[in-house]
């Protein structure tokens, strides 16, 4: 049956990719789920909790480009199927539950892999700023999701799913054609193009996401074509003496990290639990803000939905600001802690100020969006990338997907529980909802205290260290 606009809820569809292609793709991917019933949303979120950790581990062992392409195409398929249920007048609850559960599963392929891809390209020096700018497209996706849903909800709500489904499938094709997983891929292509005049052939054997460098060294002398069998068909034309070929590994091929190995990385557990509460607050706003504005500001559902996008506008600024500050201070945990400390009283201020008209509501929405989404953005991007390349891994970069999956998957628990608790508490009054959100912020802050103290101790000796 027809879904009312007050039940329109945005969900994150976590796909994003490097550079300009990355931003364009995520802008189209993030509004993918734009018209969901609250029950189906919660079922999907709960289903994602365990698979996200498993999917991240799988992501360490498959080529990122193909992995993301398949994920985006299947996400587009299941999203379109949900919308086609309206067009073909399907009234089976089982059909919609199956489609949403399957959609939630394939969507978990995205975020761990894309953070890995970005982590491959940027070091820790300015990672906060770069990822803060890059992550802003998640908020842009939320805004576009609201606009798409609002446009079609009164005429044909099925198109609220079909249109984003087609868009993300098209972006999946672009991902397959243009995504470059690692800067080594560019250097290797350049080296191969000049191999005929080089005295040292640099050959990349990319088993999965790890890059194992093989060097074939030789001295000038008699030439032979027999080495074609060793180098493969693409290397025809390279002459190497049969007797003097020496195969050297530049480094041992890194093995993908295990789930328990990722948990033992210092800081993973603390940031994961912190994100649980931070995401609880963010998703509660995402789901319930339009309804809250409707009740308190006495606006119709369409205007309330449009006004709620200001929370995401503030989130864009907050994510960038958090990244810049963490780069400058070299303290990721401290940056998150300060923003969480400020967020709690700001939430209370929003509950008070929203009763005094549209102007104060707009101002507090922007501030709350920045302080709530700032730590959330920083943890899911720069912090995850830092931990995935932690010094304890000794250069094994193939922990990025697993670490990101653990952190974001744990956060999904909060994303599922928050809106559910808000629905139960709102019957007693909206004050109870805001007390719950402030409590969650303080708990997130407490979980970071050990890391904050550790950062301050280590920063005296080694300034600029973001995550120890």
C-alpha positions in Angstrom: 0.0 0.0 0.0 0.9 3.7 -0.3 3.6 4.8 2.1 3.1 8.1 3.8 5.8 10.8 3.5 6.1 10.9 7.3 7.5 7.4 7.1 10.1 8.3 4.5 13.5 7.4 5.8 16.9 7.6 4.3 19.4 4.9 4.6 23.1 4.9 3.8 24.2 3.0 0.7 27.9 2.8 1.2 29.7 3.0 -2.1 32.3 5.6 -2.9 35.3 5.7 -5.1 38.5 7.5 -5.6 38.9 11.1 -6.8 36.2 12.7 -9.0 34.7 9.4 -10.0 34.4 8.6 -6.3 32.4 11.6 -5.5 30.1 11.4 -8.5 29.4 7.7 -7.8 28.6 8.2 -4.1 26.3 11.1 -4.8 24.2 8.8 -6.9 24.6 5.8 -4.6 23.8 7.4 -1.2 20.2 8.3 -2.0 19.5 4.8 -3.2 17.1 3.9 -0.4 14.8 6.9 -0.2 11.4 5.6 0.7 11.5 2.9 3.4 9.0 1.8 5.9 10.4 1.9 9.5 9.9 -1.8 10.1 11.8 -2.9 6.9 14.6 -0.4 7.7 15.1 -2.0 11.1 15.0 -5.5 9.8 17.6 -4.6 7.1 19.9 -2.8 9.6 19.8 -5.8 12.0 20.5 -8.2 9.2 23.6 -6.2 8.2 25.3 -6.3 11.5 27.0 -9.7 11.2 27.4 -9.9 7.3 29.2 -6.6 7.2 32.1 -8.0 9.2 32.2 -11.1 6.9 31.9 -9.0 3.7 34.9 -6.9 4.8 37.0 -10.0 5.2 35.9 -11.2 1.8 36.8 -7.8 0.4 40.4 -8.3 1.4 40.6 -11.3 -0.9 39.0 -10.0 -4.1 39.8 -7.2 -6.6 38.1 -4.0 -5.3 37.0 -2.9 -8.7 35.1 -6.1 -9.5 33.9 -6.4 -5.9 32.3 -3.0 -5.9 30.9 -3.3 -9.4 29.0 -6.5 -8.5 27.8 -4.8 -5.3 26.5 -1.8 -7.1 24.8 -3.7 -9.9 23.0 -6.0 -7.4 22.1 -3.1 -5.2 20.5 -1.5 -8.2 18.6 -4.7 -9.1 17.1 -5.2 -5.6 16.3 -1.5 -5.3 14.4 -1.5 -8.6 12.6 -4.7 -7.5 11.3 -2.9 -4.4 9.9 -0.1 -6.7 8.5 -2.6 -9.2 6.4 -4.0 -6.3 4.3 -0.9 -6.6 4.0 -1.0 -10.4 3.0 -4.6 -10.5 0.7 -4.3 -7.4 2.6 -6.8 -5.2 1.1 -6.9 -1.7 3.2 -9.7 -0.3 5.1 -8.7 2.9 7.5 -11.5 2.4 8.5 -10.1 -1.0 9.5 -6.7 0.4 11.3 -8.3 3.4 13.3 -10.5 1.1 14.2 -7.7 -1.2 15.3 -5.4 1.7 17.3 -8.1 3.4 19.1 -9.0 0.2 19.6 -5.3 -0.5 21.1 -4.8 2.9 23.5 -7.7 2.3 24.8 -6.6 -1.0 25.2 -3.0 0.2 27.7 -4.0 2.8 30.2 -4.6 0.0 30.7 -0.9 -0.3 32.0 1.1 2.6 34.9 -1.2 3.8 36.2 -1.5 0.2 36.0 2.2 -0.6 37.8 3.2 2.5 40.5 0.7 1.6 40.7 2.3 -1.9 41.1 5.8 -0.5 43.5 4.6 2.1 45.7 3.2 -0.7 46.0 6.6 -2.2 46.6 8.9 0.7 48.9 8.8 3.7 48.2 9.9 7.2 49.6 13.4 6.7 46.4 15.1 5.3 44.1 12.1 5.4 41.6 13.8 7.7 41.1 16.8 5.4 41.0 14.7 2.2 38.6 12.2 3.6 36.5 14.9 5.2 36.0 16.5 1.9 35.5 13.1 0.2 33.0 12.0 2.8 30.8 15.1 2.3 29.0 13.3 -0.5 27.3 11.0 2.0 25.4 14.1 3.2 24.8 15.2 -0.4 23.3 11.8 -1.0 21.0 12.2 2.0 19.8 15.5 0.6 19.2 14.1 -2.9 17.4 11.1 -1.3 15.0 13.4 0.4 14.4 15.4 -2.8 13.9 12.3 -4.9 11.5 10.8 -2.4 9.6 14.0 -2.0 9.2 14.4 -5.7 7.7 11.0 -6.4 5.9 10.2 -3.1 2.6 11.8 -4.1 2.4 10.4 -7.6 4.3 7.1 -7.9 6.4 6.1 -4.9 7.8 3.1 -6.8 9.9 5.5 -8.9 11.6 6.6 -5.6 13.3 3.3 -5.8 13.5 2.6 -9.5 15.2 5.9 -10.4 18.0 5.6 -7.7 18.3 1.9 -8.6 19.0 2.7 -12.3 21.4 5.4 -11.3 23.6 3.2 -9.0 23.7 0.5 -11.6 25.0 3.0 -14.1 27.6 4.2 -11.6 28.6 0.6 -11.2 29.5 0.4 -14.8 31.5 3.6 -14.5 33.3 2.1 -11.5 34.2 -1.0 -13.5 35.6 1.1 -16.3 37.5 3.8 -14.5 38.3 2.9 -10.8 42.0 2.6 -10.1 42.5 0.7 -6.9 46.1 1.6 -6.1 48.6 4.2 -7.3 51.0 1.3 -8.1 48.6 0.3 -10.9 49.4 3.6 -12.6 53.2 3.2 -12.1 53.1 -0.3 -13.4 51.2 0.7 -16.5 53.8 3.4 -17.1 56.7 0.9 -16.5 55.2 -1.6 -18.9 54.9 0.9 -21.6 58.6 1.7 -21.5 59.8 -1.9 -20.7 61.4 -2.3 -24.1 64.1 0.3 -23.4 64.5 -0.5 -19.7 67.3 -2.6 -18.1 64.9 -3.6 -15.4 61.4 -4.8 -16.0 58.9 -4.1 -13.2 56.1 -6.6 -13.3 53.1 -6.4 -11.0 51.5 -9.7 -10.0 48.3 -8.5 -8.3 46.8 -11.5 -6.7 44.0 -9.7 -4.9 44.4 -6.3 -3.2 48.0 -6.8 -2.2 50.7 -5.7 -4.7 53.6 -8.1 -5.0 56.5 -6.6 -6.9 58.5 -8.9 -9.1 61.8 -7.7 -10.7 63.4 -9.6 -13.6 67.0 -8.5 -13.8 69.4 -9.3 -16.6 72.7 -8.1 -18.1 73.3 -7.2 -21.7 74.2 -10.3 -23.7 72.7 -13.0 -25.8 68.9 -12.5 -26.2 66.3 -15.1 -26.2 62.5 -15.2 -26.6 62.1 -18.2 -24.3 61.2 -15.9 -21.4 57.9 -15.3 -23.0 56.6 -18.3 -21.1 57.6 -16.7 -17.8 56.3 -13.2 -18.4 53.1 -14.0 -20.2 51.6 -13.0 -23.5 51.5 -9.3 -22.7 55.3 -9.2 -22.4 56.1 -10.5 -25.9 58.9 -8.4 -27.3 61.0 -8.3 -24.0 64.3 -10.0 -24.5 65.9 -11.6 -21.4 68.8 -14.0 -21.4 67.7 -17.5 -20.4 70.7 -18.2 -18.3 70.8 -15.0 -16.3 67.2 -14.4 -15.3 66.8 -13.8 -11.6 63.4 -13.4 -10.0 63.4 -11.2 -7.0 60.6 -10.3 -4.6 60.7 -6.7 -3.5 58.7 -7.7 -0.4 56.7 -10.6 0.9 53.1 -10.8 -0.3 51.0 -9.6 2.6 48.3 -12.0 3.8 44.8 -10.8 4.6 44.3 -10.2 8.3 41.9 -12.4 10.3 38.9 -11.1 12.2 40.5 -11.6 15.6 43.7 -10.2 14.3 41.9 -7.0 13.3 40.2 -6.8 16.8 43.7 -6.9 18.4 44.8 -3.7 16.6 45.0 -1.0 19.3 42.0 1.3 19.1 39.7 -0.8 17.0 37.4 -1.9 19.8 37.2 1.6 21.4 36.4 3.4 18.1 34.0 0.6 17.1 32.0 1.0 20.3 32.2 4.8 20.1 30.8 4.7 16.6 27.9 2.5 17.9 26.7 5.4 20.0 27.6 8.1 17.5 25.7 6.4 14.7 22.8 5.8 17.1 22.4 9.6 17.4 23.0 10.3 13.7 20.5 7.7 12.5 17.9 8.7 15.0 18.0 12.2 13.5 18.0 10.8 10.0 14.8 8.8 10.7 12.8 10.9 13.1 13.8 14.5 12.3 11.1 15.2 9.7 8.4 13.9 12.0 9.8 15.9 15.0 9.8 19.1 12.9 6.3 18.4 11.8 5.1 18.1 15.4 7.1 21.1 16.9 7.2 23.6 14.0 3.7 22.7 12.7 4.9 22.3 9.1 3.5 19.9 6.5 5.5 16.8 5.7 7.0 18.1 2.5 8.4 21.2 4.1 9.6 19.3 7.2 11.5 16.9 4.9 13.1 19.7 3.1 14.1 21.5 6.3 15.6 18.3 7.7 18.2 18.4 5.0 19.9 21.2 6.8 21.1 18.7 9.4 23.1 17.1 6.5 24.4 20.4 5.4 25.8 20.9 8.9 27.2 17.4 8.7 29.2 18.3 5.6 30.9 21.2 7.4 31.4 19.2 10.6 33.0 16.3 8.7 35.5 18.6 6.9 36.2 20.6 10.2 36.9 17.3 12.1 39.3 16.2 9.4 41.2 19.5 9.3 41.5 19.7 13.1 42.6 16.1 13.5 45.3 16.6 10.8 46.5 19.8 12.5 46.5 18.4 16.0 47.5 14.9 15.0 44.9 13.6 17.5 41.9 11.8 16.0 40.5 10.6 19.3 40.8 14.0 20.9 39.0 15.7 18.0 36.1 13.2 18.2 35.9 13.6 22.0 35.7 17.4 21.9 33.0 17.3 19.3 31.0 14.7 21.2 31.4 16.8 24.4 29.9 19.8 22.6 27.2 17.8 20.9 25.4 16.7 24.0 24.4 20.2 25.3 23.8 21.3 21.7 21.2 18.5 21.4 19.4 19.8 24.5 19.6 23.3 23.1 18.0 22.2 19.9 15.1 20.6 21.7 14.5 23.9 23.5 15.2 26.3 20.6 13.1 24.5 18.0 10.0 25.6 19.9 10.7 29.3 19.2 10.2 29.4 15.5 11.8 28.6 12.2 14.9 30.7 12.5 16.3 29.2 15.7 15.4 25.7 14.3 17.5 26.3 11.2 20.5 27.5 13.2 20.4 24.7 15.6 20.0 22.1 12.9 23.2 23.3 11.2 25.1 23.2 14.5 23.8 19.8 15.6 24.5 18.4 12.2 28.1 19.4 12.4 28.8 18.2 15.9 26.9 14.9 15.5 28.2 13.9 12.1 31.7 15.2 12.5 32.9 12.4 14.8 30.9 9.9 12.8 32.5 11.0 9.6 36.0 11.0 11.0 35.7 7.5 12.6 34.3 5.9 9.5 37.0 7.4 7.2 40.3 8.7 8.4 40.3 6.7 11.7 39.4 3.5 9.9 42.2 4.1 7.4 44.7 4.9 10.1 43.9 1.7 12.1 43.9 -0.4 8.9 47.5 0.7 8.3 48.5 0.6 12.0 52.2 0.2 12.7 51.5 -3.1 14.5 50.6 -4.6 11.1 54.1 -4.0 9.9 53.1 -2.7 6.5 50.3 -5.2 5.8 47.8 -2.9 4.1 45.3 -5.7 3.6 43.7 -5.1 6.9 41.9 -2.0 5.8 38.6 -3.6 4.6 38.3 -5.9 7.7 39.0 -3.0 10.1 36.6 -0.7 8.4 33.9 -3.5 8.3 34.3 -4.1 12.1 34.0 -0.4 12.9 31.2 0.4 10.6 29.4 -2.9 11.3 29.5 -2.2 15.0 28.1 1.2 14.3 25.2 -0.4 12.5 24.0 -1.8 15.8 23.5 1.8 17.0 21.9 2.7 13.6 19.3 -0.1 14.3 18.7 0.5 18.0 18.5 4.3 17.9 15.4 4.8 15.8 13.7 1.9 17.6 14.3 3.4 21.0 13.2 6.8 19.7 9.9 5.3 18.5 9.3 3.8 21.9 10.4 6.9 23.9 8.6 9.4 21.8 5.2 8.2 23.2 6.3 9.6 26.5 7.4 12.9 25.0 10.2 14.2 22.8 12.2 15.2 25.9 12.8 11.5 26.6 14.2 11.0 23.1 16.7 13.9 23.5 17.8 12.6 26.9 18.5 9.2 25.3 20.6 11.0 22.5 22.6 13.0 25.1 23.3 9.8 27.1 24.5 8.1 23.9 26.9 11.0 23.2 28.3 10.9 26.7 28.9 7.1 26.5 30.6 7.6 23.1 32.9 10.2 24.8 33.7 7.9 27.7 34.8 5.1 25.4 37.4 7.4 23.9 38.9 8.7 27.2 41.7 6.1 27.3 42.7 6.8 23.7 42.6 10.6 24.4 45.0 10.2 27.3 47.2 8.0 25.3 47.3 10.5 22.5 48.3 13.3 24.9 51.1 11.2 26.4 52.5 10.0 23.0 52.1 13.4 21.4 54.7 15.0 23.7 57.4 12.7 22.3 56.1 12.2 18.8 53.9 15.0 17.6 51.7 14.4 14.6 50.8 10.8 15.4 47.1 10.5 14.8 46.3 7.0 16.0 48.5 4.9 18.2 
